[in-house]
C-alpha cells in the first residue's frame, strides 16, 4: 500500500494480503484486472501442485484478467507451470528470484 501511495496510484490499484486461495473468490467479485502480481511462498505445495502452479490455474479459470492483462508470479527458482489459456512470456531472473509472466 505504501508503494501505491508513493507512486500516487492508490486510487487505481488494490492490495490484498492473506491466503490467496481464500481471497480469489472475493477478488473475482471486483471485476477483471489489468495486472496481478503474486508473491506466493517459494516452492510450497498446495494439494498436489506447487502453490505457484495452483495459483496460475485458479487465476486462469476465474477469468480475473482483462484481455491483454498480465499476471506476474514470483518464485524462488525454475519451475514448470501447467498449460492454461494464459500465454507464458520469457522468464526473468533477478538474483535468486524468478519472475514468471503470463498474458491474457
C-alpha positions as CSV (number, residue, x, y, z in Angstrom):
1,X,0.0,0.0,0.0
2,X,2.9,2.3,0.8
3,X,4.3,1.8,-2.7
4,X,1.0,2.7,-4.3
5,X,0.9,5.9,-2.3
6,X,4.5,6.8,-3.3
7,X,3.6,6.2,-7.0
8,X,0.4,8.2,-6.5
9,X,-1.8,5.4,-7.8
10,X,-3.6,4.2,-4.7
11,X,-7.0,5.1,-6.2
12,X,-6.3,3.0,-9.3
13,X,-5.0,-0.1,-7.5
14,X,-5.8,-2.5,-4.7
15,X,-3.6,-4.6,-2.5
16,X,-4.7,-7.8,-0.7
17,X,-2.7,-9.6,1.9
18,X,-3.6,-13.1,3.1
19,X,-4.3,-16.6,1.8
20,X,-4.7,-16.0,-1.9
21,X,-6.9,-19.1,-2.3
22,X,-9.4,-17.6,0.2
23,X,-9.1,-14.1,-1.4
24,X,-9.6,-15.1,-5.0
25,X,-13.4,-15.5,-4.7
26,X,-13.6,-12.1,-3.1
27,X,-11.3,-10.6,-5.7
28,X,-13.3,-12.1,-8.5
29,X,-16.3,-10.1,-7.4
30,X,-14.3,-6.9,-8.0
31,X,-14.2,-7.5,-11.8
32,X,-11.3,-8.0,-14.2
33,X,-7.8,-6.6,-13.6
34,X,-5.1,-5.2,-15.8
35,X,-2.2,-6.5,-13.7
36,X,-2.0,-9.1,-10.9
37,X,1.3,-9.6,-9.1
38,X,1.6,-12.6,-6.8
39,X,4.4,-13.4,-4.5
40,X,3.5,-16.9,-3.1
41,X,5.7,-18.8,-0.7
42,X,8.6,-20.3,-2.7
43,X,8.3,-24.0,-3.6
44,X,5.4,-24.6,-1.2
45,X,2.9,-27.3,-2.1
46,X,-0.9,-26.8,-2.4
47,X,-2.8,-30.1,-2.7
48,X,-0.6,-32.0,-5.2
49,X,0.8,-29.0,-7.0
50,X,3.2,-26.2,-6.3
51,X,1.5,-23.2,-4.8
52,X,2.5,-21.1,-7.8
53,X,1.1,-23.6,-10.3
54,X,-2.2,-23.9,-8.5
55,X,-2.4,-20.1,-8.3
56,X,-1.9,-19.9,-12.1
57,X,-4.6,-22.4,-12.7
58,X,-7.1,-20.6,-10.4
59,X,-6.4,-17.2,-11.8
60,X,-6.9,-18.5,-15.4
61,X,-10.1,-20.4,-14.5
62,X,-11.7,-17.4,-12.7
63,X,-11.1,-15.0,-15.6
64,X,-9.7,-12.4,-13.3
65,X,-7.6,-10.8,-16.1
66,X,-8.8,-8.4,-18.8
67,X,-7.8,-9.2,-22.4
68,X,-4.2,-8.3,-22.8
69,X,-3.6,-8.1,-19.0
70,X,-0.6,-9.5,-17.2
71,X,-0.1,-11.9,-14.3
72,X,3.2,-11.9,-12.6
73,X,4.2,-14.8,-10.3
74,X,7.4,-14.5,-8.3
75,X,9.2,-17.8,-7.4
76,X,12.5,-18.9,-5.9
77,X,13.8,-20.8,-8.9
78,X,12.9,-22.6,-12.1
79,X,9.6,-24.4,-12.1
80,X,7.2,-25.8,-14.7
81,X,3.7,-24.4,-15.0
82,X,0.8,-26.3,-16.4
83,X,-0.7,-25.1,-19.6
84,X,-3.6,-22.6,-19.3
85,X,-5.4,-20.1,-21.6
86,X,-2.8,-17.6,-20.5
87,X,0.3,-17.2,-22.7
88,X,3.6,-17.6,-20.8
89,X,6.3,-15.0,-21.6
90,X,10.1,-15.4,-21.1
91,X,11.1,-15.8,-17.5
92,X,13.2,-13.0,-15.9
93,X,15.7,-13.8,-13.3
94,X,16.8,-11.3,-10.6
95,X,19.5,-13.0,-8.4
96,X,17.8,-16.0,-6.9
97,X,14.3,-14.7,-7.7
98,X,12.5,-15.8,-10.9
99,X,9.6,-13.7,-12.3
100,X,7.1,-15.6,-14.4
101,X,4.9,-13.6,-16.7
102,X,1.6,-14.6,-18.3
103,X,-0.5,-12.6,-20.7
104,X,-4.3,-12.9,-21.0
